[in-house]
Structure formats: C-alpha cells, structure tokens
Amino acid sequence: MTDLKPYEQYLWSPKREDYENTGVPEDIDCVFCAQVDGDERVTKAAIFEDEFLMVELNIFPYNTGHLMVVPKRHVNDLTDLEENERNRLFAMVQKVEKLQKKVVEPAGIDIGMNIGKAAGESIPHLHVQLVPIYEKDRGFMETTLDTKVMKKSIEDMEREYEQETEILENYWDKA
C-alpha cells in the first residue's frame, strides 16, 4: 500500500504513449477531418456515419468496446455547435449507450469530452467518448502488472457493433 491520499492517485494508461507517438503526416491538421475527407493515411473504424456525424471505435481504446461520436463539421467546443447540432449529437450519444449495453453488456459506461489540451484533449475536434466499464476490470494483470487486458480486438468489436447498427438508425427525427 502507499501513503498517497485519494486525490493523489493516478490513472495509468500505458497505451496512451503509443497513441501520442503515432506519426500523423505533417500536412494533416485534424485526424477526424482527415477521416471525413477519406484520407487513407489515417485509420478509421467507423460503424455508422451520415452527413452530420461518425460513430467509431477508438483505435487506442481505454477499454474493450470504447466508442466515439464525432461531428463531421470541425468544431472545438460545445459552444461552437448550433442548438440543432448539439441536440443531434446527444441524440446519437443516447443511441450509442443503448448499442453498448446490448453488444458488450457493461456494468457501466463513462461518457465524457475533453475540451482543451489542459483537460486531456489530444485531438482538437469535439467528440464524445463512451467507455464501457466491466465488473471484472481489475484482475491479476491490471492489479499486479499495470497491464490492461482487452477482451476483444478492435476488428472483433467493429464486427459485433456493425451487426447491431440498426439501433443507431433514425437517431434524429426532425419532425
């Protein structure tokens, strides 16, 4: 045990270094915008998209089944969204929560956004992260070796989510 106080505890994310060291071509200002433009130099694991947004797997996930909802228009802050866009974004977040509950059956879901570098933003393009949390997230490997065990590959998760994407359809009824 340590003498650290609760507020002195840290969340360690060993895969974060891999992400930060991933080379993005210098002429790409925004990875999400490059995905929208179809730039094949960036990885895209979208399970749903329309003219307004993309729902995609995080390729450097914090947990198995980690999804993101990304507006296609480049915005950095919630305040940059028009009311209709904000409503549409969160209508999809609700559907993604339902999708995750059906497909990966988490004990809970962390939903969040990092706005600004000081808040942990690594891609300066607004996106909502939905990270499933499982009952047995703290096993031997995590506790003794500081190693996160992912239950399934990104490719497997992509296939499983794609089988249930009807949940995401009709997320925005303008009527």
VMD Tcl script that draws the C-alpha trace (Angstrom):
set ca {
  {0.00 0.00 0.00}
  {1.08 3.59 -0.40}
  {0.80 6.72 1.68}
  {-0.92 8.54 -1.18}
  {-4.12 10.35 -0.35}
  {-7.16 9.61 -2.57}
  {-6.66 12.79 -4.62}
  {-3.02 11.79 -5.25}
  {-3.95 8.55 -7.04}
  {-3.30 8.39 -10.78}
  {-4.90 6.64 -13.70}
  {-2.17 4.99 -15.73}
  {-2.77 4.50 -19.45}
  {0.23 2.70 -20.97}
  {-1.34 2.69 -24.47}
  {-1.53 6.49 -24.35}
  {2.18 6.73 -25.15}
  {1.66 4.60 -28.29}
  {-1.08 6.98 -29.36}
  {0.98 10.09 -28.70}
  {3.94 8.62 -30.61}
  {1.86 7.64 -33.62}
  {3.05 9.60 -36.57}
  {0.37 11.68 -38.23}
  {1.51 13.20 -41.53}
  {2.50 16.83 -41.02}
  {0.00 18.11 -43.58}
  {-2.93 16.72 -41.54}
  {-4.20 19.31 -39.09}
  {-7.08 17.20 -37.73}
  {-7.31 13.41 -37.76}
  {-11.12 13.45 -37.64}
  {-11.36 15.88 -40.56}
  {-8.92 13.68 -42.49}
  {-11.23 10.73 -41.81}
  {-14.22 12.72 -43.05}
  {-12.26 13.58 -46.21}
  {-11.43 9.89 -46.77}
  {-7.68 10.30 -46.29}
  {-6.35 6.74 -46.33}
  {-3.26 7.69 -44.32}
  {-5.36 7.75 -41.14}
  {-7.16 4.77 -39.63}
  {-10.92 4.95 -39.42}
  {-13.04 2.31 -37.70}
  {-16.49 3.83 -38.24}
  {-19.50 1.65 -37.53}
  {-22.01 4.34 -38.55}
  {-21.93 7.66 -40.33}
  {-24.21 10.07 -42.06}
  {-23.88 13.62 -43.35}
  {-23.59 15.03 -39.82}
  {-21.53 12.62 -37.69}
  {-19.50 9.43 -37.33}
  {-19.63 6.76 -34.66}
  {-16.30 4.99 -34.49}
  {-14.19 2.74 -32.37}
  {-11.29 4.39 -30.62}
  {-8.22 2.65 -32.10}
  {-6.35 3.31 -28.83}
  {-9.20 2.29 -26.50}
  {-9.30 2.72 -22.76}
  {-11.45 -0.40 -22.62}
  {-13.00 -3.04 -24.87}
  {-15.81 -1.51 -26.94}
  {-14.74 2.15 -26.50}
  {-16.72 4.27 -29.00}
  {-16.67 7.93 -30.00}
  {-19.36 10.16 -31.51}
  {-17.74 12.76 -33.76}
  {-19.44 15.63 -35.58}
  {-18.14 15.85 -39.15}
  {-18.01 19.64 -39.11}
  {-14.80 20.80 -37.46}
  {-15.68 22.32 -34.09}
  {-13.56 22.50 -30.96}
  {-16.11 23.35 -28.29}
  {-19.72 22.64 -27.41}
  {-20.32 26.38 -27.77}
  {-19.32 26.07 -31.45}
  {-22.32 23.83 -32.12}
  {-25.64 25.24 -33.18}
  {-28.56 24.14 -30.99}
  {-29.79 21.69 -33.62}
  {-26.30 20.19 -33.96}
  {-25.90 19.81 -30.20}
  {-29.28 18.10 -29.91}
  {-28.45 15.79 -32.78}
  {-25.05 14.90 -31.29}
  {-26.54 13.94 -27.94}
  {-29.42 12.06 -29.56}
  {-26.73 9.82 -31.06}
  {-24.88 9.56 -27.74}
  {-28.10 8.09 -26.27}
  {-28.31 5.56 -29.10}
  {-24.65 4.60 -28.70}
  {-25.24 4.00 -24.98}
  {-28.10 1.65 -25.94}
  {-25.85 -0.08 -28.52}
  {-23.07 -0.64 -25.99}
  {-25.49 -2.01 -23.41}
  {-26.77 -4.55 -25.93}
  {-23.48 -5.58 -27.53}
  {-20.89 -5.51 -24.73}
  {-23.16 -5.58 -21.67}
  {-21.06 -3.28 -19.45}
  {-21.66 -2.74 -15.75}
  {-21.49 0.99 -16.52}
  {-20.38 3.50 -19.14}
  {-18.12 6.52 -18.71}
  {-19.29 9.28 -21.07}
  {-17.13 12.35 -21.49}
  {-15.42 15.03 -23.52}
  {-12.01 16.64 -23.13}
  {-12.20 20.25 -24.29}
  {-8.78 21.90 -24.39}
  {-5.32 20.41 -24.06}
  {-5.22 21.06 -20.30}
  {-8.35 18.88 -19.97}
  {-6.69 15.97 -21.77}
  {-7.77 16.78 -25.32}
  {-5.47 15.01 -27.77}
  {-7.43 15.76 -30.95}
  {-8.68 19.36 -31.15}
  {-12.03 18.38 -32.66}
  {-15.07 17.95 -30.44}
  {-16.02 14.32 -29.82}
  {-17.88 12.39 -27.14}
  {-16.22 9.27 -25.72}
  {-18.26 6.34 -24.42}
  {-16.08 3.90 -22.47}
  {-17.71 0.68 -21.22}
  {-16.79 -0.35 -17.67}
  {-16.98 -4.02 -16.70}
  {-17.44 -5.73 -13.32}
  {-14.12 -7.57 -13.58}
  {-11.94 -4.73 -14.87}
  {-9.47 -5.19 -12.04}
  {-7.94 -8.63 -12.36}
  {-4.48 -10.06 -11.73}
  {-2.83 -8.41 -14.76}
  {-4.24 -4.95 -14.02}
  {-3.53 -5.14 -10.28}
  {-0.04 -6.64 -10.29}
  {1.41 -5.76 -13.68}
  {-0.27 -2.42 -14.56}
  {-1.39 -4.05 -17.80}
  {-4.88 -3.61 -19.23}
  {-6.34 -6.81 -20.63}
  {-8.63 -6.19 -23.61}
  {-11.21 -8.94 -24.05}
  {-11.63 -8.47 -27.79}
  {-9.77 -6.94 -30.72}
  {-10.85 -3.72 -32.39}
  {-11.75 -5.74 -35.50}
  {-13.94 -8.11 -33.48}
  {-15.67 -5.20 -31.76}
  {-16.23 -3.50 -35.11}
  {-17.95 -6.65 -36.45}
  {-20.09 -7.07 -33.34}
  {-21.20 -3.43 -33.32}
  {-21.92 -3.46 -37.07}
  {-24.34 -6.37 -36.54}
  {-26.47 -4.11 -34.33}
  {-26.21 -0.72 -36.09}
  {-29.96 -0.64 -36.67}
  {-30.05 0.71 -33.09}
  {-28.28 3.83 -34.38}
  {-30.52 4.40 -37.38}
  {-33.21 7.06 -37.17}
  {-31.43 8.68 -34.22}
  {-32.54 12.07 -35.45}
  {-36.17 12.61 -36.28}
  {-36.53 16.22 -37.45}
  {-40.32 16.11 -37.15}
}
mol new
graphics top color blue
foreach p $ca { graphics top sphere $p radius 0.5 }
foreach p [lrange $ca 0 end-1] q [lrange $ca 1 end] { graphics top cylinder $p $q radius 0.2 }
display resetview
